[in-house]
């Protein structure tokens, strides 16, 4: 059967494409980051973060603020964006791997080196929780990988998954910001979670954890996962 076309198709389809492209540009880090940045602080800026959009965010930061600057950002495989001052490392997502572990350890070490004259800027976006993986003391990476697989397989909500992730992590739940003290910290958060809760976006590496171990155990029990 021949496909039916209205007289307005030649006008509507290009218009819809233009609207879609405009929406994408408006939501891109190149547009959003400069609007969110305050005036540049003096001295060295260290950029540390993770997420699907975080390399693009880092490049926008570089273009807006310029040197002196250094940093490290973790992105999923295939999400690399070239930057001048910030190193970009690819790692596995959604189940973490050894590359993410090694890069997260470097991020935490860099944060610990900062002093009160330094400035930490953290571009964080969706996917950062799995990418910036650093198990808490006594938690093997293999156990954390298994826990991630089970949570994903059972259909747990993202806030439930991140509640558990924060309690088996040495970097999430505000621990990155804690490591950077006494340096001032500014987090740029690009949300992909319902409600835009900062503690849920990438498990909140710069946000104090509002949950407890009891909350994490309740998530596991609710989905029949043995801790």
C-alpha positions in Angstrom: 0.0 0.0 0.0 1.5 3.4 -1.0 2.4 5.6 2.0 0.1 8.6 2.5 1.6 12.0 2.9 -0.1 15.2 3.8 0.6 18.5 2.0 2.3 19.7 5.2 4.9 16.9 5.5 7.5 18.8 3.6 7.3 21.6 6.2 6.6 19.6 9.4 9.5 17.1 9.1 12.2 19.7 8.8 10.6 21.7 11.5 10.6 18.7 13.9 14.2 18.0 13.1 15.2 21.6 13.8 13.3 21.5 17.1 15.0 18.3 18.1 18.4 19.6 17.3 17.7 22.9 19.2 16.7 20.9 22.2 19.9 18.8 22.1 22.0 21.9 21.9 20.2 23.5 24.8 20.9 20.5 27.0 24.5 20.0 25.9 27.4 20.6 28.4 28.8 23.3 26.0 25.7 25.3 26.6 24.9 24.5 30.2 28.4 24.5 31.9 29.3 28.2 31.1 26.0 29.3 32.5 26.5 27.4 35.7 30.1 28.5 36.4 30.9 31.3 38.9 33.8 33.7 38.3 37.1 31.7 38.1 38.9 31.4 41.4 42.6 32.3 41.5 45.3 29.6 41.3 45.1 26.0 40.3 41.8 24.4 39.5 41.6 20.6 39.8 38.8 18.9 37.8 37.8 15.5 39.1 34.6 13.7 38.1 32.9 10.9 36.3 29.9 10.2 34.1 28.6 9.9 30.5 28.7 13.7 30.0 31.6 14.5 32.2 34.3 14.6 29.6 32.2 17.1 27.6 31.7 19.0 30.8 35.4 19.1 31.4 36.1 20.5 28.0 33.5 23.2 28.5 35.2 24.0 31.9 38.6 24.3 30.1 37.2 26.6 27.5 35.5 28.8 30.1 38.2 29.0 32.8 41.5 28.1 31.1 44.8 27.3 32.9 46.2 26.7 35.4 44.2 23.5 35.5 44.7 19.8 35.9 42.4 16.9 36.5 41.0 13.4 35.8 37.6 12.4 34.6 36.2 8.9 34.0 33.8 8.1 31.2 32.2 5.0 29.6 33.9 3.3 26.7 33.2 5.3 23.6 32.5 8.6 25.4 36.0 10.1 25.2 36.3 13.8 24.5 39.7 15.4 23.9 40.8 17.9 26.6 43.9 19.9 27.0 44.4 19.9 30.8 42.1 17.2 32.1 43.0 13.5 31.5 40.1 11.4 30.3 40.0 7.7 31.1 37.5 5.2 29.8 36.1 2.4 32.0 33.2 -0.1 32.0 29.6 0.8 32.6 27.2 -0.3 34.2 29.2 -3.0 35.9 32.5 -1.5 37.2 35.9 -2.9 36.1 39.6 -2.6 37.1 40.1 0.5 34.9 37.4 2.4 36.9 38.9 1.2 40.1 42.4 2.4 39.2 41.2 5.7 38.0 38.9 6.3 41.0 41.9 5.6 43.3 43.9 8.2 41.4 41.0 10.7 41.8 40.9 10.2 45.5 44.7 10.5 45.8 44.6 13.8 43.8 41.8 15.1 46.1 43.8 14.3 49.2 46.8 16.4 47.8 44.7 19.6 47.7 45.2 22.4 50.1 43.2 25.5 51.1 44.7 27.5 48.2 43.5 24.9 45.7 40.0 24.6 44.2 38.2 21.4 43.3 35.6 21.4 40.5 33.7 18.1 40.1 31.8 17.6 36.9 29.4 14.7 37.7 26.8 13.1 35.5 24.7 10.0 35.0 26.8 6.8 35.0 29.4 8.2 37.4 28.4 5.8 40.2 29.6 2.7 38.2 32.5 4.4 36.6 34.1 6.0 39.7 34.2 2.8 41.7 36.4 2.4 44.8 35.3 -0.2 47.2 35.3 0.5 50.9 38.0 -1.2 53.0 37.4 -4.9 53.1 35.2 -5.1 50.1 36.8 -6.9 47.1 36.1 -5.5 43.6 34.6 -8.9 42.6 32.0 -8.6 45.4 31.1 -5.1 44.3 30.7 -6.2 40.7 28.5 -9.1 41.8 26.3 -6.7 43.9 25.9 -4.4 40.9 24.9 -7.2 38.7 22.3 -8.5 41.2 20.8 -5.0 41.7 20.6 -4.4 38.0 19.1 -7.9 37.3 16.4 -7.6 39.9 15.1 -4.3 38.6 16.0 -2.1 41.6 15.3 1.6 41.2 18.4 3.9 40.6 18.0 5.5 44.1 17.9 2.0 45.6 21.0 0.9 43.7 22.9 4.1 44.7 21.9 3.7 48.3 23.7 0.4 48.4 26.6 1.6 46.3 27.3 4.5 48.7 27.7 2.1 51.6 30.3 -0.1 49.9 32.3 2.8 48.5 35.3 4.8 49.7 34.5 7.7 47.3 30.8 8.1 47.1 28.4 9.7 49.6 30.4 12.8 50.0 33.8 11.1 50.6 35.4 12.8 47.6 34.7 16.2 49.0 35.8 15.0 52.5 39.1 13.9 51.0 39.6 17.3 49.3 39.3 19.3 52.6 40.4 22.0 53.3 40.1 22.9 49.5 36.8 24.5 48.5 34.6 22.2 46.4 32.1 23.0 43.6 30.1 20.2 42.0 28.5 20.6 38.6 25.8 18.0 38.4 24.1 17.0 35.2 21.1 14.9 36.3 19.5 11.9 34.8 17.5 10.8 37.8 13.9 11.6 38.7 13.6 14.4 41.2 17.2 15.5 40.5 18.4 14.6 44.1 22.1 15.6 44.3 22.7 12.6 46.6 21.5 10.2 44.0 23.3 11.6 40.9 26.3 9.3 40.6 25.8 8.4 44.2 26.8 11.8 45.4 30.6 11.8 45.6 30.5 15.4 46.9 27.2 15.2 48.8 26.9 13.9 52.3 25.1 10.5 52.4 21.5 10.9 53.7 21.0 7.2 54.1 22.1 4.6 56.6 23.5 1.1 56.5 20.0 0.0 57.7 18.6 1.6 54.5 21.1 -0.3 52.3 20.3 -3.6 54.0 16.6 -3.0 53.5 17.1 -2.5 49.8 19.0 -5.9 49.6 16.3 -7.6 51.7 13.5 -6.1 49.5 15.0 -7.6 46.4 16.1 -10.9 47.9 19.9 -10.2 47.7 22.2 -11.8 50.2 24.7 -9.2 51.6 
